């Protein structure tokens, strides 16, 4: 995986959502459009762990799917409670 530099805005949104360091790494891959299998292979995590983390990230952000989560993290979508 190419190293991605996250903008201050993305880092701030991850902070606001209370994402763990693991979830931040997964989120970085997710906003690049990677599938769970690709994230698993890239970060050397079990695919079940990636799925669990993505589900928790959806819950923390209020997103209902991966696309909404990626849009939220990149600042292209605001959730209702913001």
N, C-alpha and C positions, 0 to 999 in steps of 0.2 A: 504494500500500500504506500502510495506517495504520502509524505507527511503533509497534513493540512494545517494551515495556520488559521485558527478561529478568530473572527473579528471580536472586538470588545463587546459589540452588541449581542453576538451569539453567546459569548461567555456570560454576559449579564443575564440573558434569558435562561441559561442553564442554572445560574445561581438562584434566580427568582423561583425556578421550578423545584429547587432543592435536589438536583440530580447528583448522584454519587460520582466518584471518579470513573468507575466502571461504566456507568450510564453515560457519562460525558464521552468516553472513548467510543461507545456504541453509537451515540448520537452523531458524533463526527463522521462515522462511516455511513450512517443512515442518511445524512444530508447530502452525501455523495451519490446516493441512489443504490447503495449496496443491498442485496437481499440478506436475509438472516444467515443463509449458508455462506455467503461471501464474507459477512462480518465474522462468523465463526472461524472460518479459515484464516482470515487476516489477523484476527486478534488471538487466535489459538484458544478460543472459548468453546465449550460444548454448545451445540445449536440450541439445546433445551434451555441453557442459561441465557443465551441471547434472546430467545423468545420471552422468557420470564422478565428480563430486564426491559425489553421493549414494552411489554404489558404494563409494568410498573411506571415507565415513563409516560405512557398514555394516561394512566391514572393521575399522575402528578401534574400533568399539563392540562388535562381536560380534553385532550385530542381524542377523536374517536377512531382514527386510523393512522397508519404510517405516513401517509401523505400530509395529513393535517399536522402531525408531529413535526415533520421536516419543515413545513411552512412556518409553524410556530417558532421553531428553533432559529430559523433564518430571518425572522422578523417580518415575514410576508403574510402572517395571519395573526389576528388578535383573538384570544378566547373571550367569551362573553363576560367573564368575571374580572377582566382587566379594566 
